[in-house]
Amino acid sequence: MYQAMYSKAKAENIHSLKLYVEEENESAQKAYVKLGMANTKEEMLEIDFALSPARELHFEKVCAGISNISEYSFRQLRKEDLVDLNLDDFISILDETRDKSKMQEGLKKCAEDINMAEISVLTHNEKVIGILSAFYEYHDWINSIIYWANDLRIKCESQKEQKELTAQQSFHAI
């Protein structure tokens, strides 16, 4: 199965294969390393709705300064959004090392085929100010669906603002 997945990814010019493995599952980690995978030392954060169903997000505490919430909308990316979209104006909250030209190509592909990934945009007065790329994944061991945030980009109005966000790399900077 791994060979089939690897071959499919190579044939479709996929950037990388990622695999989730529990930190204490050393035997699985060794097997995956033998197959050619490497530990990326990435950390994962989550909100577990099954274990903490009453947990609420207090958006207003994170995004102080939003005066009129009705001016904002969160919706799926449309092809017309790409016309004036320049990723140089955006900063990645999750990973600023990503190639912006490849991301722009990826957004175009996803806008053309909505089955590739879920790309959502945050708009303010119909102008895109945020981009979220995500995907769903079914996990049989918990019999549940996980929503993975792959990249989150926020528009910066100036290079100064972009540098400040890069330095802080957190949501409270929004």
Disulfide bonds with the S-S distance in Angstrom:
none
